Amino acid sequence: MSDKVLVTGGAGFIGAHVARRLLDAGYEVIVLDDLSGGMRANIPEEAVFIEGSVLDSALLDEIFHDHGIRYVYHLAAYAAEGLSHFIRVFNYRNNVVGSVTVINAAVRHKVERLVFTSSIAVYGSNQVPMHEALDPRPEDPYGIAKFAVEMDLAAAHKLFGLRYTIFRPHNVYGEYQNLNDPYRNVIGIFMWQILQGKPLTIFGDGEQSRAFSYVDDAVQPMIECLGLPETAGEVFNVGSDISFTVNQLAAAVMRSMGAEARIVRLDAREEVVHAFADHSKIQQYIGGLPDPVTLEDGLGRMAAWAKKQELRPPKPFTGIEIEDKLPPSWRQFVSGG
Ligand SMILES: NC(=O)c1ccc[n+]([C@@H]2O[C@H](COP(=O)([O-])OP(=O)(O)OC[C@H]3O[C@@H](n4cnc5c(N)ncnc54)[C@H](O)[C@@H]3O)[C@@H](O)[C@H]2O)c1
């Protein structure tokens, strides 16, 4: 019998890739997802799907017990970093309490490894290139939540011996990404806007830069770490090294979609201006990783997929807690307009 792996958030973008890779590698996959952000259609047919929340401790116990879970990939989260300032309670409940609920179950059921997707949001600003030896200084509730979970994993290891590996991906894009999320994933938003014949919206002058990472480059190390005991207790940045400004990205997305679009500039929002990470540590631990997929190639693959997707209206978040300083372009979603 093959090893059983629980993938929380497996109906989401990265989780859909993780689930497929694990199946390809011969694992049995159980997906737990509340479908708040992901889609049932993203889940591979060969996986067992359980609809529910990571906040449901009793359900987690049942899953771990009934399926004999050996490894956990914990990806479930509400990952709209920019919005996290305005949904603080929800962010900490879903992303911290939800994660700790999974960690508790992993401890109780003695899993062999818990793989957690943190984020480079833990580094905060002015720490580039971001590398794992830096002290995290997260500046928004999303990053603070991720770092809290990282610290909780270390505490769970210290007392209970829980083995874990933390990955900090950044700006991941590719097939299965939610194209209808108005708050995050600039590439998905640009593609949605192009497919709707709308102008592309850019916060500020568009000179903020990110190293956009094709999903395979972030996911492959996450799968390979299971076979490498020395990756337990470690944290790794994963993704691409090459930064592009949002203006450059807009031009590249238009090329990939074979379309021209007008650009509309919105007020700058509270965000880190330049974010790029060092990936030498993961290369040191996992030899022979392929060169990252170029932006042009990755966008080409995603564009071919995006053109075949059924487009829906943007799905607004319904529980905004603080409206002050909410970017005006997001305010329309609060009033339901
Ligand atoms: N996409 C990126 O660029 C990126 C970068 C860094 C880190 N991450 C992290 O990677 C993980 C996956 O991100 P993604 O981009 O695939 O996001 P996603 O929104 O596509 O996937 C998250 C999934 O979690 C599910 N979910 C949310 N709350 C849940 C809950 N309480 N119980 C059960 N399921 C729940 C959603 O329905 C969704 O399917 C997240 O933890 C995110 O913080 C993503």
PDBQT file of the ligand as one rigid body, heavy atoms in Angstrom, charges set to zero:
ROOT
HETATM    1  N1  LIG A 401       0.409  31.869  -4.948  1.00  0.00    +0.000 N 
HETATM    2  C1  LIG A 401       1.484  32.434  -4.418  1.00  0.00    +0.000 C 
HETATM    3  O1  LIG A 401       2.161  33.215  -5.075  1.00  0.00    +0.000 OA
HETATM    4  C2  LIG A 401       1.931  32.083  -3.020  1.00  0.00    +0.000 A 
HETATM    5  C3  LIG A 401       3.130  32.640  -2.565  1.00  0.00    +0.000 A 
HETATM    6  C4  LIG A 401       3.554  32.325  -1.277  1.00  0.00    +0.000 A 
HETATM    7  C5  LIG A 401       2.828  31.473  -0.492  1.00  0.00    +0.000 A 
HETATM    8  N2  LIG A 401       1.655  30.949  -0.953  1.00  0.00    +0.000 N 
HETATM    9  C6  LIG A 401       0.911  30.063  -0.074  1.00  0.00    +0.000 C 
HETATM   10  O2  LIG A 401       0.671  28.842  -0.747  1.00  0.00    +0.000 OA
HETATM   11  C7  LIG A 401      -0.585  28.300  -0.332  1.00  0.00    +0.000 C 
HETATM   12  C8  LIG A 401      -1.463  28.068  -1.542  1.00  0.00    +0.000 C 
HETATM   13  O3  LIG A 401      -1.674  29.307  -2.210  1.00  0.00    +0.000 OA
HETATM   14  P1  LIG A 401      -2.486  29.410  -3.563  1.00  0.00    +0.000 P 
HETATM   15  O4  LIG A 401      -1.920  30.514  -4.331  1.00  0.00    +0.000 OA
HETATM   16  O5  LIG A 401      -2.602  28.067  -4.184  1.00  0.00    +0.000 OA
HETATM   17  O6  LIG A 401      -3.899  29.893  -2.998  1.00  0.00    +0.000 OA
HETATM   18  P2  LIG A 401      -5.372  29.371  -3.344  1.00  0.00    +0.000 P 
HETATM   19  O7  LIG A 401      -6.297  30.377  -2.757  1.00  0.00    +0.000 OA
HETATM   20  O8  LIG A 401      -5.498  29.061  -4.786  1.00  0.00    +0.000 OA
HETATM   21  O9  LIG A 401      -5.462  28.023  -2.513  1.00  0.00    +0.000 OA
HETATM   22  C9  LIG A 401      -5.751  28.004  -1.148  1.00  0.00    +0.000 C 
HETATM   23  C10 LIG A 401      -6.788  26.917  -0.929  1.00  0.00    +0.000 C 
HETATM   24  O10 LIG A 401      -7.061  26.829   0.476  1.00  0.00    +0.000 OA
HETATM   25  C11 LIG A 401      -8.462  26.650   0.640  1.00  0.00    +0.000 C 
HETATM   26  N3  LIG A 401      -8.798  27.109   1.989  1.00  0.00    +0.000 N 
HETATM   27  C12 LIG A 401      -8.724  28.370   2.482  1.00  0.00    +0.000 A 
HETATM   28  N4  LIG A 401      -9.100  28.375   3.769  1.00  0.00    +0.000 NA
HETATM   29  C13 LIG A 401      -9.407  27.087   4.103  1.00  0.00    +0.000 A 
HETATM   30  C14 LIG A 401      -9.859  26.462   5.286  1.00  0.00    +0.000 A 
HETATM   31  N5  LIG A 401     -10.084  27.167   6.397  1.00  0.00    +0.000 N 
HETATM   32  N6  LIG A 401     -10.056  25.128   5.263  1.00  0.00    +0.000 NA
HETATM   33  C15 LIG A 401      -9.841  24.395   4.145  1.00  0.00    +0.000 A 
HETATM   34  N7  LIG A 401      -9.424  24.942   2.979  1.00  0.00    +0.000 NA
HETATM   35  C16 LIG A 401      -9.216  26.282   2.971  1.00  0.00    +0.000 A 
HETATM   36  C17 LIG A 401      -9.099  27.463  -0.467  1.00  0.00    +0.000 C 
HETATM   37  O11 LIG A 401     -10.404  27.027  -0.778  1.00  0.00    +0.000 OA
HETATM   38  C18 LIG A 401      -8.128  27.215  -1.609  1.00  0.00    +0.000 C 
HETATM   39  O12 LIG A 401      -8.509  26.086  -2.369  1.00  0.00    +0.000 OA
HETATM   40  C19 LIG A 401      -1.166  29.303   0.665  1.00  0.00    +0.000 C 
HETATM   41  O13 LIG A 401      -0.843  28.881   1.963  1.00  0.00    +0.000 OA
HETATM   42  C20 LIG A 401      -0.450  30.587   0.334  1.00  0.00    +0.000 C 
HETATM   43  O14 LIG A 401      -0.383  31.430   1.466  1.00  0.00    +0.000 OA
HETATM   44  C21 LIG A 401       1.199  31.244  -2.200  1.00  0.00    +0.000 A 
ENDROOT
TORSDOF 0
